[in-house]
């Protein structure tokens, strides 16, 4: 079956080829650490690279490879590299593409740990970084130095929902030989495929939308170029941050419903965003589908939908937001996102708590910012839940 001829929902079901020796309708779980060789010569050929047989699950595994093939297909990429977590994917990218004396430009409003690990740990090994408002292309141009090797973008940004023009980034970076990496977690390949816009590497926390059920932790890297993919895989294998086969099976199962989950949640997100925008106790709302979003037109051009992530500010600041979060009954007060359940959290004190106060200020991560991940519950129940919790906020 030529999956490239199929629509994306069909590819979610049928991509990800595997050696089907017994006619299994789903990808089997190869829950093994090691694989048998036919003989000594076969083992030697596998280790030398002359033959592509399986050796050890840290290096490769049929279940994991099926997932890697599936996500690479959905992202229109050459190679997929599955990792044990989203942060394992981030650190694999950093280690593979940055060396002592190199410089990275990144989105100021990026997933908190992606920034903290760079500023607090990779800096110890001589890697420099600048975090800027990448939704402003001029800020990217100003931040680039002669030693800049990597442009690391998250769009929509976490948690501000700012959107960066990926084609413009690619044009600027590639003129200077800079590799462009995009964290595509908020969109998934269902809504955005950065590699099709010229980006070099895409990564995901598959814990979120791709798996979608808040029951595993996983990451994925996809490259546009097979050679770059081989370089990144080598680092992943060396770091030992490989995925577990059962983990891979769970994500494959989750991806089968990605399209219908996103369609449901983003339809609800639009209704919720409009409700919040009209509520007297809400100061501001950032959702790409709203005409009030600064990059609304770019979102329409760059994305295939507006997604299900919303950020908003409650009048009365952090204390008012705390009252809201403490009083929701349907929405779950927890971090993470992209699951079937609606989640609400406070980035300044949670996911981005280790980012410095000044960095948060410059990134637009205010004390009253609430991050809201819309699930697939009945939208009326979510709106009613927010409304009754907001009634408890006294201005």
Buried (B, 14 or more C-beta within 10 A) or exposed (E): EEBEEBEBBEBBBBBBBBEEEEEEEEBBBBEBEEBEBEEEEBBEBBEEEEEEBBBBBBBBBBBBBBBBBBBBBBBBBBBBBBBBBBBBBBBBBBBBBBEEEBBBBBBBBBBBBBBBBBBEEBEEEEBBBBBBBBBEBEBBEEBBEEEBBBBBBBBBBBBBBBBBBBBBBBEBBBEEEBBBBBBBBBBBBBBBBBBEBBBBBBBBBBBBBBBBBBEBBBBBBBBBBEEBBEBBBBBBBEBEBBBBBEBBBBBBBBBBBBBEBBBBBBBBBBBBBBBBBEBEBBBBBBBBBBEEBEBBEBBEEBBBBBBBBBBBBBBBEBEBBBBBBEBBEBBBBBBBBBBBBBBBBBBBEBBBEEBEEEBBEBBBBBBBBBBBBBBBBEBEBBBBBBEEBBEEBEE
